[in-house]
């Protein structure tokens, strides 16, 4: 297994995997698949990776800024999506470990995630990779007319910003 950077050429595979995540009803509040321009504008220029094996796109991960303020330049939000056909095969763990390395190479000292309470697999992935639960947002958003909570997690780097 290896990673390559997400770009406009392979973005249709990212969209396909993102659509599968949307369809679970526990991965995101989004209901529409973004186009390249929107997605590109809303993710950092580094930490955009897809996992590949035998030319198959297994999953993707990306980092987003949490704020435009310079004081938070070392804080990023994590997104990880694994293709339905490859869930339960440690693809998410592989992507998370790669994303942590990339984030630290780019002076990110804190990673954050906001995960739906109904997504125990994602919660486990994050806590197994050094994230800690710092709270939750009650009824933070609606998905198909149902109010849902998000669990807030963060991971502080042990090598950047110490």
Buried (B, 14 or more C-beta within 10 A) or exposed (E): BEBEEBEEEBBEBBBBBBEBBBEBBBBBBEEEBBEBEEBBEEBBEBBBBBBBEEEEBBBBBBBEBBEEEEEEBBBBBBBBBBBEEBBEBBBBBBBBEBBBEBBBEBEBBBBBBBBBBBBEBBBEBBBEBBBEEEEBEEEBBEBEEEEBBBBBBBBEBEEBEE
